[in-house]
Amino acid sequence: MDSQKNWCTKTWRGGHNWRSSIGEATEEALQRIISTLANKNDEIQNFIDTLNHTLKGVQSQISQCNNALENSEELLEFATRSLDIKEPEEFSKAARQIKDRVTMASAFRLSLKPKVSDNMTHLMVDFSQERQMLQTLKFLPVPKAPEIDPVECLVADNSVTVAWRMPEEDNKIDHFILEHRKTNFDGLPRVKDEQCWEIIDNIKGTEYTLSGLKFDSKYMNFRVRACNKAVAGEYSDPVTLETKALNFNLDNSSSHLNLKVEDTCVEWDPTGGKGQESKIKGKENKGSVHVTSLKKHTRSGTPSPKRTSVGSRPPAVRGSRDRFTGESYTVLGDTAIESGQHYWEVKAQKDCKSYSVGVAYKTLGKFDQLGKTNTSWCIHVNNWLQNTFAAKHNNKVKALDVTVPEKIGVFCDFDGGQLSFYDANSKQLLYSFKTKFTQPLLPGFMVWCGGLSLSTGMQVPSAVRTLQKSENGMTGSASSLNNVVTQ
């Protein structure tokens, strides 16, 4: 009995497993059928949408054709009736109307081909020419960023030469673009307080020289990028080069009132200070003791057709120091030299009668003339009555047997104790003072009947540096000026 029961149980279980397998297979098959049916439904719906779109186009064409047919049938009927007209004039009139209406009839402008196509050939575009052009295109890679070589860069003679190289050879490079800007910050460019980049385009080589610069800032930033016929590459890492030079203007507060000063230009003005004379005279009439005492102490100087007395000047006009007065027609620079080597150039007007160019201590008195004290050194040009060209210091004069140049270059080596003057164009040495500077120096200028213009912010020219290295001193006749050591 137990064995029979076990057999029945096994038989039921086996039948149950068989039915489960049948169910799973049927479910999978049903899922596939459902999926296929859903895809077919989507296909049919898309086809219906296409037919509807096509049907709308066909219906529009049918409507246009029906309208054209009605107009054409009406015109045909009118033409048939016109054949029965007996009057020539009426017949001619009717014939003209028929001709005009036939010409404008829409039936003759319709396409009698159904706007239905299963391959959409009426919407196809011929791209064969474009495909051929695309196949012939040669795509150029974006150029890599160049590398500026600071060792090969040169800063000299108010010029900067920038040199660079490509990290790898690229024969597709067409040109380079160099950008530069001035800055007072060392190192990488800063976002704030920076000037805009200035651009130099279409550079064919791998170096470029910027010339005629005014070095009125401490540094300059440079960067460069390579370009081929298609595109410009990335910028190189920026490089900062030092371009520091002495940059100064004329100190108007120190100038004689007979001098008209504007930044780097000074001109003789014989009417200077006359507006003050009436005020001073008014004070004199009232018994001004101060002005009278000044008149008694007026110093004499070099003869001048336009002598300026101290009494015609205001008693106190002050800026950074007292104004020069009397016959000291002088103006100083506004920047002191306390160390290093510096260079600037001075050009005189053609009609300038007398002028001096040099340096002086800040302690130069307001009545003192350049070269007549032990605190100033200069070369002096005189074109009044007789022509003279001489070096002056401590009221000693050394005549110079050279032609006065169009432009004078001034080289000051504060630490080396040397002040030299050059022909700025040929770099010929005119004269050198050798001494020991014990106080800060200011550029000094005297002018009478004419004017001077300055070029500052200049580095020491290479030719001057070379001459300074080879110079062995002046001749014995100049020793009285060269070997002065000021205390």
Salt bridges, closest charged atoms under 4 A:
GLU43 OE1 - LYS40 NZ 3.62
GLU74 OE2 - ARG101 NH2 3.89
GLU77 OE2 - ARG81 NH1 3.21
GLU147 OE1 - ARG165 NE 3.81
ASP149 OD2 - ARG165 NH1 3.22
ASP174 OD2 - HIS175 ND1 2.74
ASP174 OD2 - LYS204 NZ 3.69
ASP174 OD1 - LYS229 NZ 3.28
GLU179 OE1 - ARG223 NH2 2.85
ASP201 OD1 - HIS175 NE2 3.51
ASP216 OD1 - LYS182 NZ 2.98
GLU284 OE2 - LYS295 NZ 2.73
ASP322 OD1 - ARG318 NH1 2.44
GLU327 OE2 - ARG307 NE 3.10
GLU345 OE1 - LYS407 NZ 3.89
ASP368 OD1 - ARG299 NH1 3.52
GLU406 OE2 - LYS347 NZ 3.37
